[in-house]
Amino acid sequence: MKETATLWWDDALPGIRFIDQTLLPTKYTIVRCTSVDRLITAIKRLEVRGAPALGVAGGYGVALAANSCTEESFTTFTRKVQKESGSIRESRPTAVNLSWGVDRVLARVLAATDAASAQKAALDEAKAIAAEDTCCCHAIGEYGAALLSDHCTVLTHCNAGALACSSWGTALGVIRSAVTAGKNVKVIACETRPLLQGARLTAWELARDGIDVTVITDSTAAHIMRTGTIDAVIVGADRITGDAVFNKIGTYMHAVCARHHGIPFYVAAPLSTFDATRTEREVTIEERGRGELAVMGNRILIPDGVPVKNYAFDATPMDLVSAIITERGIVRPPLDIGTLLSRTASNNEP
């Protein structure tokens, strides 16, 4: 099964290259990104998206800011890199991995004593984040595959695959690892309104890998759960607090339906997505523009003057989650995230 890299550093630019996910599945286009402003535009437009991929993008963004800075004074250099890092961090508010990647690389910049060493440290750290993410996704895949039976049908929402990470994926990484292990896994992919990440991206990824995938409308999920078609639901996450999982809008209703029908609801996410500092009420849910709902191509779908609510994410209460699949193993609610993160940091156990 071929691994697809989503974004990477190109020394020849120098800068970042990434797949423009807004053009899939009809066009596979690699973008050359040599400025922080271009990266921020890509993040806001969802050319680059998915929590782990945003962590990688955040790290590379700081490295880009450092390596393109020409200030001679190191004080002025660090001030400029900090400012651009802040702009990257604020480009999307809900996914915690973006700020995590930014802060991790920025710390290396601020610990340096001169611009040259700061530039090298930033790039080394950003590349390390990308490499760790790939290893992390494979580990999540291995742990998660053990939860699936030899013959099963899995429902997933949005895209938590290679395109949402550096490669392999979280929720789709579980499916890929299960298929690699010889299990017969069929996938039902919800289209995921309004930008159709399930229909455009998840279906594209799985079809390329030869994995059996069928796309449904989001509103069909409850019906096929009731028919007994679905054996498990697996989704990714953009932030996990002690009391809720934040993921693409529509995830909550799938969790409610899965609980009603006795279907396990799994979340696949790296520990970098866990947030020990906030509760659900303290997390900002991103709202996106009216045009994503009101316009499709050249067609107007909603009458002028009629307002919309276009939430990008929702929060699933932790009591609806059967288990969270991490790179350190399976954890089950209730969660003390602070203790979990400190324990895994000290002894590498879940």
N, C-alpha and C positions, 0 to 999 in steps of 0.2 A: 504494500500500500504506500503510494508516494506521499511524502510530506510536502505540504504547501507552506512556504514562508510568507507571512503576511506583511512584515516590514523589517528592514534591516539597514545597517549602516554601509554606505559605499564610500570607501576611502578615495576613490577616483573623483568623486564630485567636488569636494567632500560634502557629504550630507546623507539624507535619509531617502531610501526608496520604499514605496509601499504600493499595494494593490488598491486602486480606487474602487471601493466596494459599491459606490452608487451606480456604477455602470454594469455590474453583473446582473444577470447571467449572459447578456448579449455581447458585452465587450470585456476582454481581459486586458486591462491597461495598467502599466507600472508608471507611477508618478515619480519625478525627480524633485525632491524637496531640499532647498538650500537656504531657507530662511525660517525663522521662528514664526513670522506672520503667516507663511504658507502652511506651516504645520497646524497652527491654531485654526485656520480656515478649514483644513481637512478634518480636524476633530469636530468642529461645529457642524460641518456638512455631513458627517458620518461617512466620509471617505475612509477614515480610520475609526473603528468602533469596537466595542467589546471590552469588558473590564480588564482582563490581563493584557490585551493589546494596547489599551490606553496606558497601562503601567509602563510597558516597554516604550511607547511613544513619548511619555513624559520624561523618561530617562534619556532617550535619544534627543529630546528637545532641549534639555539642559546642556547636553554635550554639544549640540549644534550652537546654542547660544554662546557657550564658552569658546568653541573653536572658530567662530566667526567674529569674535570680539577683537578689535584692534587697539583698544585702549592701552596706553603705555603704563599708566599708573595702576598698580595692582588694586589699590583701594577703589578706583573708578571702575576697573575691570569687574571686581566682585559686585559692586553696586549695580552695574548694568546687567550682569548675569542674573542677579537676584530679581531685578525688575521683570526681565523677560520670563524667568521661571514662574513668577507670580501670575503673569498673563496666561501661561500654559495651564497652570493649576486651576485657574478660574474658568477655563473654556467650557467645562461641563461639570455641574455641581454634584451630581448624585453618585457617580462611580468613584469609589474611594481609591482604586488602584492608580488613577491618574496622579493625584497628589502624593501618593506613596512613592511612585517612581520618580517624580520631580524632587521630592524631599531627600530621597536616598542619594541621588546623584549630586544634588546641590550641597549636601553635607560634605562630600568629597572635595568639591570646589572650595568651600569655605575653610577646609582644613589644610589647604595647600598654602605655600609661602610665596609663590610667584605664578604668573599667568601660564607659562609653559607647562609646569607641573600640574596646574589645575586643569588645563585642557586635556592632558593625557589621563589624569585620574578620572575625569568626567567620562571620557569615552570608554575607558576600561570598565568603569562601573556600569555604564549603560549596556555595554555588550554582555557583561555578566548577568544583568537582569534578563536580557533576552535568552541567553543560554539556560539560565535557571528556569525560566518559564517553560521552555520546551521539555526539560527534564521533569518539571512539576506536572505538566499535562500528561505525560506518559505514566507517572506514578498514580495520578488520579484515575487514569484509564484502567490501570491494573487493579486497583482497589475496587473501583466501581463495577468492573466486569464480573467480579465474583458475586455481586448481588443479583445478576441476571441469570435466568434459567437457560438451558441449552436451546430452547425454542421459545421465542417471546416476541411481543410487539410492544415497542416503546413509543410513547408520545413525547414530543419535545416542542418547545415554544421559542420563538425568536431564533437567533443563531449563536450557539455557544460552541463553535467548531474551531477549525484552524484559523479562520478569518477573524475570530474574536480573540485570538491569542498570537503568540509568535509562530506556532504551528500546532498540529495534532488536535487541540481543543480540550474543553472540559467535559460538558455533557456529551458532545459528539466524540470526544476522546474516549469516554467510557464505551460508547457503541463501537468505535474503531477497534479498541482493545479486545472487546468481546468477540467481534467478528474475526480478528486476527487469531484468537484462541480457538477458533473453530465453531463458535456458537452461531446459530441461525437467528439473526436479529432482523426484524422488520421495523421500519421507522414510520411513524405518522408525524408529519411536520405541519404544525399550524402555520398558516400564511403569515400571521403576525402583522396586523394593521398598526399604523397606516403605511409604513415603508416596506412591508412585505419581506422582512429579513428571513423569515422561514421559507417562503416560496422562492425568493431570489437566491439566497445565500446557502441555507441549509440544504435545500434540494440540489443546488449546483455542486456543493462539496460531496454529498453522499453519492450522487449519480456518477461523478467522476471516479469515485472509489469502487463503483459497482455494488453499492449497498442498497438493498431494497428500500425505497422511500416513496411515500404517497403524500401529497399535499392536500390539506383540508382547510376550509375556512375556520377562523377562530371559533365561531359559534357552533361548529359541528362537534367539537370535542366532547361535550357532555353527552350527546346522543350516542357516540360510539363507545364511550365509557359504559353507558347503560347496557349496550348490547353485549358486553363482555369481551370486546375486541382488544382492549388495552391491558397489558400486564404490569406496566410501570410507567410513571412519568419522571423524566429527568430533565432538569433545566439548569442553566447557569445562574450567576448572581453578579450584581454590580456593587453591592455592599451588604454585609451581614452584620447586624447588631445582635445584642443578646436576646432581643425580643422579636426580631423580624428579618426576613430576607427581602432585599430590594432587587427586583429584576424587571424586565420589560413588561410594560402594561399588558394585562391579560393573564399574568402568571397567577395572581391571587385566585381568579375564578377557576382556573384549572386545579389549584390546590383544594379548593372547597369541593369541587365535583369529585376529585379523586378520593377525598375523605369519605364523602357520601357513598361512593361505590366500592369502598374497601380496597382501593388501589394504592400501592406505596408511592409516595411523592418524594423524590430524591433531588437534592441540590448538589451540583458538582462545582467546586470552587477552591482556589488556592487560599492558603492562610493569609496572603496579602490582601484578600478581599474582606477579611474580618475587621470590624471596627469596635474596639473596646472602649472608645471614648464617648460614644453617643448612643441614645436610644432612638426608637422609631420616630418619635415626635420631634427630635432635634435634627432630622435629616431633611434637606430640601429636595422635594420631588420636582425634577425639571419639567417645565412646560414648553412645548415647541410651537412653531408658527401655525397659523390658520391654514396656510396654503397646502400643508401636507395632507389635510383632510378635505379641503374644499376644491382642490384641483387635481385632476389626473390627466397628464399629457396636456392636450389642448381643450379638455372638456371641464366645464364648471359643474361640480357635483352638489354644491350647497348654494342656495340663493344669496345674492349680495345682501349684506346687512344682517345676516343670521350669524350670531357668534358661535364659536366652538370651544370645547375644552380638549386640549391635545396633550394629555399627560404622557411623558415618555416612560415612566416606571410606576409600579405599585409596590406595596409592602405586603408580604405574606406572613401572618403571625406564625411564630415558631411552633405553636402547638399543632399546626397543620403539616409540618415537615417530618417525614419519617426518619431521614438521616441526611447528613451532609458528608459528601465524599471529598476529602482533602488529599494533599500529597503525602500526609503523614498517616492516613488511615481514615476510618469511618468514625464520625462523631454523631451522637444522637442528642436531641433536646431533652431536658433544658440545658442551656449552655451558660457557663461562666467564661466569657471570651478572654478576659484578662488572664485568668488562671490557665486556660487552654494555651494561649500564645506563649506565656512564660514557661510553661512546662515543655512545649515542643521546642522552644529555643534552647532549653537547658539539656534535654535528654533525647530530642528527636523522636519522641513517642507521642501518639495521638491522645 
